């Protein structure tokens, strides 16, 4: 498991604004005071691990939304790539295009072997505070299960 040097549990999550697969601008701060955010960074659209992760999140999406959370994926792929990926796998959540990698840098997401963009999942509460960080290139299921457990715990304390 790679060490994430970016925001840690208890830190305020860095705000950002990126385009989604629908062409709309999405800001993290838009969710403040409204919803918990499951923010996941992934390496690349339509690759085996990223597809497995996205489909797992899709299959649990209703459980996340029922607990008051919004799922958002970020990679350096283009809006067009995200559009095709989301349509192919019927992904109901936003995929954001971080083509220059600025948001990945702001969150200091580590690269695997120094080249492959890392896979890190954050749970950010309604106040914009990081409540969970999980970094693993290979353990896809733990990204979803860990985030879901934290989201449900946050929902139960509201």
Number of C-alpha atoms within 10 A of each C-alpha: 12 16 12 18 10 16 19 16 14 12 13 15 23 15 13 15 16 19 18 23 21 14 13 13 12 17 13 17 16 12 18 16 11 14 19 27 26 24 20 24 25 25 20 21 22 17 11 9 18 19 17 14 21 27 17 17 26 18 13 14 20 14 15 24 15 12 18 19 26 22 19 21 19 26 25 22 19 18 22 14 17 26 19 14 20 22 12 10 13 12 19 17 17 20 31 27 24 22 16 12 15 13 21 22 12 14 19 16 24 22 16 15 9 8 8 13 20 24 29 26 24 26 28 30 26 18 15 22 21 22 20 20 20 21 22 18 20 12 14 17 13 15 23 20 14 16 26 21 13 17 27 16 12 18 17 9 6 6
